[in-house]
């Protein structure tokens, strides 16, 4: 393509962002700056979304500041991306202030605010936002259900979570995905209902993933649960993730035997865990250049 328009550049930037390629997206944004391509609302929103994904508040706010200067900050796609940035960085009050400035929030804005409250420990506020969302006539989605279940988890509202899980299927005709089933498993486990959690795993139309079996195993530790179920959960975890992350399964299994008073077996599991070893990937650093200098982020 001899001449690449801003639309072409944006398409690639959006693609990198949506596929979680944060470092590549930032490098690509640098190239756009060097080409003197004026940032529009789509490239701005994509860049702020990248900042949200790596929880770089400073970088995201500087991109948003540039949006204000060039007059694109009022576009909903930009404000929603910034709202999501604030939520993922734990600045829920700032997110709510920005949300209140949006004249007609769309589904994405409502869901970002709901998830922001839910994932930062404001469960009741998240449920209030959902009530406002329904009154505004905005149709929910699977993301909405995830936020509701997170909120119920934080507040220990098992019955409330069950009610909305069923309502989304029966009233909204929205089939839960594996993420929502995982939330429901965790909600049952936190409520001490291990049998119900296992029943979800056995009857759902998906294969249970690592997070589900980890919740089950954690429940066996917390509630002095049954040894047979704990061993099954640990076995499933090691089968699903035989890499370094399965070290967590050994730790939980050892703890389960300890709370059951089986100290020798607990010690044996710990020794096996040390032999296996656990590794952690190092963080990354990014730099975004602009005409005024450069912005950096380290993780």
MITISE-422555 format. One record per atom (N, C-alpha, C, O): x negated, y negated, z negated. Coordinates in steps of 0.001 Angstrom, whole numbers, padded with zeros to 6 digits, always signed. Example, Ala and Ser with C-alpha at 12.3 -4.5 7.8 and 13.67 -1.06 7.14 Angstrom:
MITISE-422555
-013190+005690-007800/-012300+004500-007800/-013200+003300-007800/-014236+003319-008465/-012850+002250-007080/-013670+001060-007140/-012900-000030-007870/-013409-001138-008039/
***
This chain:
MITISE-422555
-000854+001187+000000/+000000+000000+000000/-000896-001246+000000/-001510-001555-001021/-000982-001975+001142/-001908-003108+001247/-001600-004230+000259/-002519-004822-000307/-000324-004526+000047/+000050-005593-000887/+000990-005028-001942/+002099-004589-001639/+000523-005047-003187/+001320-004501-004286/+002069-005635-004958/+001459-006547-005516/+003386-005577-004904/+004212-006607-005532/+004298-006360-007033/+003890-005309-007527/+004833-007339-007748/+005017-007189-009188/+005948-006014-009494/+005787-005328-010503/+006922-005794-008610/+007843-004668-008796/+007077-003346-008794/+007356-002461-009603/+006119-003217-007890/+005315-001994-007805/+004475-001803-009063/+004400-000705-009614/+003843-002890-009511/+003036-002828-010730/+003910-002449-011927/+003527-001620-012753/+005083-003067-012007/+005985-002785-013127/+006433-001330-013142/+006549-000718-014205/+006685-000778-011956/+007142+000611-011865/+006108+001558-012475/+006452+002492-013199/+004839+001300-012170/+003775+002143-012720/+003636+001918-014221/+003470+002871-014982/+003705+000658-014647/+003594+000338-016071/+004713+000999-016873/+004472+001569-017937/+005928+000916-016356/+007072+001549-017025/+006880+003065-017088/+007168+003690-018109/+006392+003652-015994/+006163+005092-015965/+005146+005533-016999/+005353+006529-017692/+004046+004796-017109/+003022+005114-018105/+003589+004997-019516/+003326+005835-020379/+004372+003942-019731/+004957+003707-021056/+005921+004815-021441/+005863+005336-022555/+006808+005177-020523/+007828+006185-020819/+007240+007577-021006/+007865+008435-021630/+006049+007805-020474/+005400+009107-020624/+004398+009130-021773/+003615+010071-021907/+004431+008087-022600/+003596+008058-023793/+002119+007845-023543/+001297+008139-024412/+001767+007340-022373/+000355+007112-022036/-000028+005686-022437/-000223+004820-021583/-000131+005460-023730/-000327+004110-024262/-001634+003481-023805/-001652+002339-023348/-002722+004222-023928/-004026+003681-023551/-004064+003319-022072/-004576+002266-021691/-003512+004209-021240/-003484+003951-019798/-002600+002751-019472/-002920+001960-018585/-001483+002621-020195/-000580+001488-019966/-001268+000169-020304/-001111-000821-019589/-002025+000160-021389/-002732-001065-021778/-003810-001407-020757/-003969-002572-020391/-004547-000408-020295/-005555-000651-019256/-004903-001207-017993/-005431-002116-017353/-003750-000647-017649/-003050-001097-016447/-002560-002527-016616/-002609-003317-015673/-002090-002863-017812/-001639-004224-018090/-002808-005205-017970/-002633-006329-017501/-003993-004779-018393/-005191-005604-018228/-005448-005909-016754/-005783-007035-016387/-005283-004885-015919/-005491-005079-014481/-004486-006081-013921/-004827-006905-013073/-003249-006004-014401/-002227-006951-013954/-002627-008381-014309/-002454-009300-013508/-003163-008560-015518/-003609-009894-015927/-004729-010407-015025/-004748-011576-014638/-005657-009514-014700/-006788-009918-013863/-006358-010247-012439/-007030-010995-011729/-005219-009671-012030/-004692-009954-010695/-003844-011227-010679/-003268-011582-009650/-003771-011918-011835/-002969-013146-011961/-001492-012917-011654/-000804-013804-011150/-001015-011703-011970/+000408-011415-011793/+001164-011917-013020/+000854-011524-014145/+002141-012772-012811/+002902-013340-013923/+003805-012277-014545/+004608-011645-013858/+003662-012096-015836/+004470-011119-016561/+005955-011478-016481/+006334-012619-016747/+006797-010501-016112/+008239-010742-016133/+008855-009964-017293/+008133-009370-018094/+010186-009964-017388/+010830-009346-018549/+010591-007846-018618/+010568-007273-019708/+010414-007200-017467/+010232-005753-017474/+008820-005360-017917/+008648-004444-018721/+007823-006055-017391/+006453-005769-017824/+006261-006155-019283/+005540-005483-020021/+006910-007242-019697/+006829-007673-021093/+007446-006626-022020/+006839-006240-023018/+008650-006172-021687/+009328-005173-022516/+008533-003874-022578/+008446-003245-023633/+007956-003474-021451/+007147-002254-021430/+005934-002388-022329/+005588-001464-023065/+005291-003547-022265/+004097-003758-023071/+004429-003785-024560/+003689-003232-025373/+005533-004422-024914/+005940-004448-026323/+006312-003040-026790/+006058-002681-027940/+006910-002243-025905/+007240-000855-026239/+005979-000044-026506/+005955+000804-027398/+004934-000307-025727/+003648+000346-025976/+003145-000021-027368/+002691+000840-028122/+003230-001302-027699/+002787-001770-029015/+003591-001104-030125/+003047-000768-031178/+004884-000914-029887/+005729-000236-030874/+005291+001211-031053/+005281+001728-032170/+004928+001865-029951/+004551+003276-030019/+003253+003495-030780/+003037+004569-031343/+002379+002481-030802/+001121+002590-031548/+001157+001718-032804/+000128+001492-033441/+002347+001234-033153/+002593+000383-034323/+001573-000747-034452/+001031-000995-035529/+001328-001415-033345/+000431-002571-033346/+001270-003842-033383/+001644-004385-032344/+001558-004309-034599/+002395-005494-034770/+001723-006738-034202/+002360-007528-033506/+000440-006912-034497/-000267-008117-034042/-000248-008230-032524/+000056-009288-031972/-000572-007141-031868/-000589-007142-030410/+000808-007389-029850/+000979-008177-028919/+001801-006718-030415/+003169-006888-029931/+003681-008300-030107/+004349-008839-029225/+003368-008907-031253/+003825-010277-031497/+003148-011268-030557/+003747-012271-030168/+001907-010988-030196/+001221-011882-029263/+001817-011773-027862/+001930-012769-027147/+002196-010561-027480/+002861-010396-026185/+004207-011121-026207/+004578-011779-025235/+004936-010998-027321/+006230-011670-027445/+006050-013189-027455/+006883-013918-026918/+004965-013663-028065/+004689-015102-028067/+004469-015614-026650/+004901-016714-026306/+003802-014819-025838/+003609-015197-024438/+004946-015212-023701/+005176-016037-022817/+005826-014278-024086/+007161-014242-023471/+007929-015527-023782/+008640-016053-022926/+007782-016025-025001/+008449-017275-025382/+007919-018434-024552/+008683-019277-024083/+006605-018467-024377/+005972-019560-023629/+006469-019602-022189/+006731-020679-021653/+006602-018435-021561/+007014-018419-020149/+008533-018289-019990/+009038-018194-018871/+009258-018285-021114/+010714-018362-021064/+011466-017094-020751/+012548-017150-020166/+010917-015931-021130/+011623-014675-020849/+012024-013953-022137/+012485-012813-022086/+011853-014598-023277/+012121-013954-024563/+013602-013696-024817/+013952-012831-025620/+014476-014442-024137/+015913-014302-024392/+016543-013126-023648/+017694-012777-023907/+015803-012518-022733/+016348-011355-022029/+016530-010198-023017/+015677-009957-023871/+017635-009500-022889/+017959-008451-023857/+016931-007338-023871/+016637-006788-024933/+016376-006993-022718/+015391-005923-022662/+014151-006290-023469/+013512-005422-024062/+013812-007582-023491/+012654-008050-024263/+012978-008074-025753/+012182-007610-026570/+014138-008611-026109/+014510-008700-027526/+014697-007314-028141/+014354-007096-029303/+015243-006372-027356/+015427-005016-027871/+014086-004338-028109/+013904-003652-029115/+013149-004525-027189/+011813-003951-027362/+011127-004538-028590/+010454-003823-029332/+011300-005847-028803/+010688-006504-029958/+011351-006048-031251/+010683-005846-032266/+012660-005890-031206/+013398-005374-032360/+012867-003994-032746/+012660-003706-033925/+012651-003149-031744/+012122-001807-031977/+010715-001872-032554/+010356-001073-033419/+009920-002823-032077/+008567-003022-032603/+008619-003331-034095/+007908-002711-034887/+009456-004288-034476/+009573-004658-035883/+010009-003460-036730/+009472-003230-037814/+010974-002710-036234/+011465-001554-036985/+010375-000506-037180/+010212+000027-038278/+009632-000211-036121/+008598+000816-036217/+007412+000368-037056/+006635+001193-037535/+007275-000940-037232/+006217-001473-038096/+006730-001736-039508/+006007-002286-040339/+007975-001347-039783/+008532-001475-041118/+009097-002829-041477/+009453-003062-042632/+009188-003731-040509/+009692-005084-040768/+011180-005149-040433/+011586-005767-039449/+011973-004502-041267/+013396-004360-040979/+014127-005696-041075/+015044-005955-040296/+013732-006542-042018/+014402-007844-042159/+014201-008704-040916/+015138-009339-040433/+012971-008719-040401/+012702-009476-039175/+013493-008901-038006/+014001-009639-037161/+013589-007575-037969/+014352-006921-036902/+015822-007334-036966/+016438-007618-035939/+016381-007367-038180/+017793-007734-038330/+018022-009192-037942/+019055-009519-037357/+017071-010072-038259/+017195-011476-037863/+017237-011601-036345/+018031-012366-035797/+016375-010841-035672/+016354-010868-034211/+017629-010250-033651/+018193-010756-032681/+018082-009162-034258/+019313-008491-033828/+020505-009444-033909/+021350-009469-033014/+020565-010219-034976/+021684-011154-035164/+021688-012282-034135/+022709-012935-033924/+020535-012506-033496/+020449-013561-032484/+020907-013085-031112/+021163-013895-030220/+021011-011763-030945/+021449-011209-029662/+022960-011402-029535/+023718-010969-030403/+023388-012043-028472/+024802-012390-028316/+025705-011171-028176/+026755-011096-028813/+025302-010231-027354/+026126-009032-027131/+025217-007805-027129/+024826-007329-026064/+024877-007288-028310/+023969-006141-028385/+024505-004948-027595/+025689-004619-027671/+023620-004309-026841/+024027-003109-026114/+023718-001875-026965/+023269-001987-028106/+023964-000712-026394/+023751+000532-027138/+022315+000652-027635/+022079+001086-028763/+021342+000263-026783/+019936+000371-027165/+019621-000500-028374/+018887-000082-029270/+020176-001713-028401/+019938-002620-029527/+020536-002065-030818/+019888-002071-031864/+021777-001586-030734/+022425-001010-031912/+021641+000191-032426/+021408+000316-033628/+021234+001072-031518/+020501+002271-031926/+019147+001934-032529/+018719+002572-033492/+018466+000934-031969/+017171+000528-032520/+017329+000021-033945/+016527+000346-034820/+018370-000777-034173/+018598-001321-035512/+018995-000216-036486/+018537-000188-037628/+019846+000688-036024/+020276+001799-036869/+019088+002688-037242/+018910+003041-038408/+018274+003047-036236/+017105+003883-036488/+016095+003160-037367/+015431+003778-038200/+015981+001845-037178/+015063+001065-038001/+015419+001150-039468/+014555+001377-040315/+016692+000969-039766/+017142+001098-041152/+016924+002526-041662/+016378+002733-042746/+017359+003502-040868/+017335+004897-041307/+015927+005400-041581/+015694+006075-042584/+014980+005076-040695/+013623+005601-040837/+012779+004819-041830/+011677+005243-042175/+013285+003684-042291/+012548+002901-043288/+013182+002981-044673/+012866+002187-045559/+014076+003946-044847/+014631+004194-046167/+015871+003412-046532/+016304+003448-047684/+016460+002698-045567/+017683+001931-045829/+018893+002704-045294/+019540+002290-044332/+019176+003827-045939/+020219+004708-045441/+021604+004095-045421/+022322+004219-044429/+021991+003433-046503/+023330+002845-046566/+023492+001727-045547/+024553+001579-044940/+022423+000932-045360/+022471-000138-044360/+022610+000443-042956/+023288-000131-042104/+021963+001583-042720/+022080+002242-041413/+023523+002678-041161/+024042+002517-040056/+024156+003220-042172/+025549+003648-042023/+026475+002449-041833/+027473+002536-041117/+026138+001325-042479/+026921+000097-042272/+026800-000390-040829/+027782-000821-040223/+025576-000316-040284/+025354-000718-038890/+026173+000171-037954/+026737-000305-036969/+026232+001463-038270/+027021+002377-037445/+028497+001993-037483/+029184+002063-036464/+028983+001588-038654/+030381+001144-038767/+030620-000095-037912/+031639-000198-037230/+029669-001041-037952/+029781-002245-037120/+029740-001886-035641/+030467-002460-034830/+028892-000941-035306/+028754-000497-033915/+030071+000058-033394/+030474-000232-032267/+030736+000854-034218/+032027+001419-033810/+033093+000334-033676/+033910+000363-032756/+033077-000628-034608/+034053-001721-034530/+033839-002575-033289/+034782-003146-032742/+032575-002654-032849/+032255-003430-031650/+032608-002676-030373/+032495-003222-029276/+033033-001427-030514/+033442-000648-029352/+032293-000074-028550/+032466+000286-027385/+031112+000014-029164/+029940+000567-028472/+029924+002081-028667/+029961+002571-029796/+029867+002813-027558/+029903+004276-027605/+028559+004815-028089/+027517+004405-027578/+028561+005717-029053/+027299+006247-029587/+026667+007281-028667/+027245+007675-027654/+025476+007706-029040/+024737+008706-028265/+024040+009651-029237/+024210+009543-030451/+023258+010572-028695/+022482+011478-029542/+021524+010718-030447/+021277+011120-031584/+020984+009609-029929/+020071+008795-030739/+020808+008244-031958/+020256+008190-033056/+022059+007837-031753/+022877+007342-032860/+023037+008415-033928/+022900+008141-035120/+023327+009634-033493/+023514+010735-034438/+022228+011009-035208/+022268+011282-036408/+021091+010939-034524/+019812+011129-035207/+019645+010103-036320/+019242+010444-037432/+019955+008847-036018/+019856+007794-037025/+020779+008039-038206/+020394+007833-039356/+022000+008479-037920/+022964+008763-038992/+022443+009878-039898/+022523+009780-041122/+021912+010933-039292/+021418+012064-040080/+020184+011681-040882/+020024+012128-042018/+019298+010850-040303/+018163+010328-041064/+018665+009554-042280/+018165+009721-043393/+019666+008704-042041/+020222+007882-043122/+020800+008764-044226/+020562+008521-045409/+021550+009773-043841/+022141+010681-044828/+021061+011448-045583/+021214+011736-046770/+019966+011777-044890/+018845+012446-045530/+018248+011587-046629/+018010+012058-047741/+018005+010314-046307/+017389+009405-047274/+018281+009192-048489/+017786+009004-049601/+019590+009220-048282/+020533+008942-049374/+021074+010204-050036/+021834+010123-051002/+020688+011366-049522/+021196+012609-050082/+022670+012833-049821/+023357+013466-050621/+023162+012314-048700/+024595+012401-048375/+024856+013595-047454/+025091+013434-046257/+024810+014785-048032/+024972+016003-047244/+026344+016076-046581/+026439+016350-045384/+027395+015837-047339/+028747+015940-046785/+028990+014903-045685/+029650+015186-044685/+028444+013695-045888/+028571+012645-044869/+027875+013067-043576/+028403+012871-042482/+026687+013646-043718/+025955+014118-042548/+026702+015217-041815/+026781+015208-040587/+027250+016166-042567/+028028+017254-041961/+029238+016694-041216/+029572+017142-040119/+029889+015706-041834/+031082+015116-041217/+030759+014520-039852/+031476+014762-038880/+029675+013737-039777/+029354+013072-038514/+028760+014035-037490/+028955+013858-036287/+028042+015046-037956/+027515+016055-037037/+028670+016739-036308/+028617+016942-035095/+029711+017090-037057/+030890+017725-036452/+031694+016733-035614/+032213+017083-034554/+031795+015488-036097/+032587+014473-035387/+032006+014161-034014/+032750+013937-033059/+030673+014146-033912/+030066+013844-032616/+030408+014923-031601/+030588+014628-030419/+030499+016157-032044/+030869+017244-031133/+032361+017228-030817/+032759+017364-029660/+033175+017062-031841/+034623+017208-031667/+035330+015940-031201/+036260+016008-030397/+034893+014779-031702/+035577+013519-031387/+034923+012752-030242/+035607+012195-029383/+033582+012732-030239/+032869+011986-029190/+032438+012885-028033/+031975+012402-026999/+032596+014196-028217/+032216+015175-027182/+030749+015020-026782/+030393+015109-025607/+029917+014788-027781/+028473+014677-027581/+027827+015903-028215/+027883+016082-029432/+027214+016742-027389/+026578+017948-027899/+025225+017600-028525/+024395+016962-027877/+024997+018002-029752/+023709+017717-030391/+022567+018399-029651/+022713+019511-029143/+021424+017712-029597/+020221+018300-029031/+019405+018940-030138/+019823+018962-031296/+018243+019460-029779/+017430+020157-030781/+016973+019213-031891/+016805+019642-033032/+016770+017924-031568/+016354+016970-032600/+017446+016792-033649/+017160+016701-034843/+018696+016742-033200/+019803+016576-034144/+020013+017850-034981/+020326+017770-036169/+019838+019014-034357/+019917+020257-035130/+018801+020310-036170/+019011+020767-037294/+017619+019841-035790/+016495+019814-036724/+016796+018913-037918/+016485+019253-039060/+017405+017761-037639/+017804+016851-038721/+018807+017525-039649/+018748+017364-040868/+019727+018281-039058/+020763+018942-039856/+020156+020038-040723/+020553+020210-041875/+019200+020776-040179/+018498+021794-040966/+017819+021138-042167/+017922+021620-043294/+017129+020039-041908/+016427+019331-042980/+017405+018793-044025/+017118+018811-045222/+018551+018317-043565/+019566+017790-044480/+020080+018889-045411/+020242+018664-046611/+020336+020077-044857/+020782+021199-045686/+019696+021606-046685/+019980+021869-047854/+018452+021655-046208/+017352+022057-047090/+017203+021074-048245/+017061+021480-049399/+017235+019781-047933/+017103+018769-048987/+018259+018840-049980/+018119+018452-051140/+019393+019337-049516/+020536+019511-050403/+020516+020836-051149/+021452+021157-051882/+019438+021610-050961/+019305+022891-051647/+020113+024009-051038/+020281+025060-051657/+020622+023803-049829/+021475+024802-049162/+020664+025561-048112/+020849+025355-046913/+019765+026439-048567/+018877+027145-047643/+019635+028108-046742/+019305+028247-045564/+020641+028768-047282/+021414+029718-046466/+022101+029006-045301/+022116+029508-044177/+022667+027835-045582/+023327+027067-044524/+022323+026588-043483/+022629+026544-042291/+021116+026226-043940/+020070+025784-043016/+019667+026918-042082/+019498+026714-040880/+019514+028111-042644/+019162+029278-041828/+020290+029601-040856/+020035+029999-039720/+021528+029433-041293/+022674+029696-040418/+022668+028764-039208/+023007+029180-038100/+022279+027494-039419/+022153+026553-038296/+021145+027089-037285/+021402+027088-036081/+020000+027547-037782/+018946+028065-036909/+019434+029282-036126/+019137+029427-034940/+020169+030134-036785/+020616+031386-036155/+021739+031185-035142/+021894+031990-034224/+022520+030124-035300/+023698+029942-034437/+023545+028837-033391/+024365+028748-032477/+022523+027998-033501/+022381+026896-032550/+021915+027425-031192/+021333+028508-031123/+022161+026678-030115/+021798+027140-028767/+020346+026844-028386/+020028+026715-027204/+019470+026737-029380/+018058+026455-029133/+017208+027388-029980/+017666+027942-030979/+015954+027548-029556/+014992+028261-030386/+014485+027296-031452/+014169+026144-031153/+014407+027759-032677/+013933+026902-033766/+012491+026476-033518/+011664+027271-033071/+012201+025203-033816/+010848+024693-033596/+010084+024616-034916/+010574+025032-035966/+008868+024071-034832/+007985+023996-035998/+008619+023213-037140/+008548+023630-038296/+009244+022070-036818/+009793+021226-037880/+010893+021943-038666/+011020+021751-039876/+011683+022764-037982/+012763+023479-038671/+012223+024512-039648/+012647+024573-040802/+011280+025325-039172/+010729+026351-040060/+009898+025728-041172/+009820+026274-042273/+009281+024594-040891/+008537+023889-041938/+009485+023397-043031/+009158+023455-044216/+010665+022910-042623/+011672+022486-043603/+012125+023663-044465/+012253+023540-045683/+012367+024805-043818/+012797+026000-044549/+011735+026413-045561/+012044+026682-046722/+010482+026461-045113/+009396+026863-046008/+009240+025870-047153/+009026+026261-048301/+009348+024589-046836/+009276+023571-047884/+010399+023732-048892/+010203+023513-050088/+011579+024114-048410/+012707+024346-049308/+012465+025527-050231/+012878+025513-051391/+011796+026549-049715/+011474+027713-050547/+010518+027336-051672/+010559+027925-052753/+009662+026357-051418/+008749+025864-052455/+009513+025021-053467/+009410+025244-054674/+010275+024057-052975/+010967+023102-053848/+012002+023762-054739/+012118+023429-055918/+012759+024703-054173/+013869+025289-054913/+013570+026702-055409/+014481+027490-055665/+012251+027014-055543/+011848+028334-056024/+012587+029408-055222/+013073+030404-055760/+012646+029160-053919/+013478+029967-053035/+012992+031384-052844/+011998+031813-053430/+013727+032102-052003/+013424+033515-051906/+012158+033760-051108/+011886+033140-050080/+011404+034700-051647/+010076+035018-051127/+010143+035564-049709/+009286+035267-048877/+011159+036357-049444/+011317+036959-048114/+011507+035876-047061/+010883+035915-046000/+012371+034908-047357/+012619+033811-046420/+011369+032959-046240/+011066+032522-045130/+010645+032722-047329/+009416+031930-047251/+008379+032579-046356/+007740+031907-045546/+008209+033895-046503/+007239+034612-045660/+007670+034591-044199/+006842+034451-043298/+008979+034733-043974/+009490+034680-042600/+009215+033311-041983/+008762+033221-040842/+009490+032248-042738/+009275+030891-042229/+007804+030649-041918/+007470+030062-040889/+006922+031103-042811/+005483+030930-042589/+005032+031699-041349/+004226+031204-040561/+005558+032909-041182/+005218+033725-040010/+005655+033023-038728/+004905+032970-037753/+006882+032481-038739/+007384+031776-037565/+006523+030555-037252/+006228+030279-036090/+006122+029827-038292/+005286+028641-038094/+003965+029005-037436/+003518+028325-036512/+003344+030069-037905/+002047+030468-037365/+002169+031001-035943/+001241+030871-035145/+003305+031596-035629/+003537+032062-034261/+003762+030887-033312/+003262+030875-032188/+004523+029901-033785/+004845+028748-032940/+003660+027820-032760/+003490+027217-031700/+002831+027705-033805/+001710+026766-033745/+000473+027409-034362/+000136+027133-035513/-000209+028273-033591/-001379+028968-034128/-002634+028106-034176/-003715+028600-034499/-002498+026812-033855/-003647+025906-033856/-003894+025368-035250/-003439+025947-036237/-004621+024250-035332/-005016+023699-036624/-003841+023293-037503/-003955+023314-038729/-002701+022921-036892/-001577+022446-037689/-000960+023539-038552/-000262+023240-039520/-001212+024818-038210/-000622+025889-039001/-001233+025957-040391/-000727+026678-041251/-002327+025209-040628/-002885+025129-041971/-001853+024670-042964/-001879+025083-044124/-000933+023814-042527/+000136+023346-043400/+001025+024485-043857/+001533+024473-044979/+001215+025477-042984/+002031+026636-043347/+001360+027430-044461/+002031+027918-045371/+000028+027561-044391/-000704+028259-045445/-000555+027538-046786/-000356+028170-047824/-000655+026213-046749/-000533+025427-047981/+000837+025640-048614/+000943+025886-049815/+001891+025542-047790/+003246+025719-048315/+003481+027143-048815/+004131+027349-049840/+002949+028123-048085/+003117+029517-048495/+002421+029763-049829/+002962+030439-050704/+001222+029212-049977/+000490+029332-051237/+001271+028697-052382/+001348+029253-053478/+001847+027529-052117/+002630+026835-053149/+003866+027637-053536/+004255+027666-054704/+004481+028288-052550/+005673+029088-052838/+005342+030232-053787/+006074+030490-054743/+004214+030927-053512/+003818+032021-054398/+003489+031493-055791/+003752+032159-056792/+002909+030287-055851/+002557+029697-057147/+003801+029420-057988/+003834+029736-059177/+004830+028826-057363/+006044+028520-058135/+006795+029792-058520/+007601+029791-059450/+006518+030886-057789/+007132+032171-058140/+006299+032919-059187/+006661+034014-059616/+005164+032302-059594/+004321+032909-060615/+003351+033942-060090/+002714+034640-060879/+003221+034058-058777/+002308+035044-058184/+000994+034353-057828/+000705+034080-056663/+000203+034078-058877/-000991+033256-058723/-002079+033931-057897/-002784+033260-057143/-002227+035245-058028/-003272+035943-057275/-002997+035871-055771/-003900+035620-054973/-001745+036095-055405/-001390+036012-053983/-001557+034576-053491/-002009+034345-052370/-001188+033613-054339/-001348+032200-053976/-002806+031882-053685/-003116+031193-052713/-003712+032394-054541/-005144+032151-054350/-005649+032826-053082/-006491+032269-052377/-005145+034015-052787/-005550+034719-051567/-005161+033923-050323/-005930+033829-049367/-003963+033356-050349/-003507+032551-049210/-004381+031315-049060/-004727+030931-047942/-004744+030685-050182/-005618+029502-050140/-006973+029848-049533/-007513+029087-048730/-007518+030998-049919/-008811+031411-049366/-008713+031652-047864/-009612+031287-047107/-007620+032265-047443/-007407+032496-046013/-007273+031173-045270/-007746+031028-044143/-006622+030211-045918/-006464+028881-045326/-007827+028225-045111/-008071+027621-044066/-008719+028344-046104/-010052+027739-045976/-010840+028387-044839/-011573+027715-044113/-010677+029696-044700/-011373+030393-043616/-010881+029910-042256/-011660+029780-041312/-009581+029647-042169/-009001+029188-040900/-009439+027764-040588/-009790+027454-039449/-009420+026897-041598/-009818+025503-041410/-008725+024668-040773/-007894+025173-040017/-008740+023388-041091/-007782+022430-040535/-008559+021255-039986/-009411+020694-040674/-008270+020877-038748/-008974+019739-038163/-007984+018630-037860/-006788+018880-037705/-008481+017409-037777/-007649+016232-037510/-008260+015456-036358/-009452+015151-036356/-007421+015142-035380/-007913+014383-034240/-008257+012967-034660/-007510+012359-035427/-009371+012424-034176/-009718+011050-034529/-008762+010062-033896/-008087+010374-032916/-008709+008864-034464/-007861+007815-033907/-008461+007244-032643/-009568+007606-032243/-007721+006349-032022/-008174+005702-030806/-008158+004199-030988/-007507+003676-031892/-008867+003523-030140/-008849+002065-030157/-008482+001564-028777/-008870+002147-027765/-007739+000488-028747/-007343-000115-027482/-007681-001592-027503/-007752-002217-028561/-007885-002130-026332/-008087-003564-026217/-007256-004079-025057/-007256-003492-023975/-006551-005172-025281/-005788-005819-024225/-006396-007185-023996/-006530-007981-024926/-006762-007453-022759/-007372-008724-022425/-006332-009687-021877/-005365-009276-021236/-006537-010949-022130/-005688-011992-021564/-006579-013151-021173/-007780-013142-021440/-005999-014128-020552/-006788-015278-020127/-007334-016053-021325/-008329-016768-021210/-006677-015906-022472/-007106-016632-023662/-008095-015838-024509/-008524-016311-025561/-008456-014655-024069/-009346-013817-024850/-008886-012384-024772/-008438-011933-023718/-008990-011650-025882/-008501-010278-025862/-007899-009918-027207/-008212-010510-028240/-007033-008937-027154/-006349-008449-028338/-006810-007022-028566/-007036-006285-027606/-006950-006627-029800/-007415-005281-030081/-006460-004556-031002/-005703-005158-031763/-006525-003228-030904/-005738-002403-031821/-006544-001155-032118/-007134-000566-031213/-006575-000749-033366/-007248+000477-033752/-006276+001364-034493/-005442+000882-035260/-006382+002672-034266/-005506+003618-034968/-006344+004727-035578/-005803+005630-036216/
***
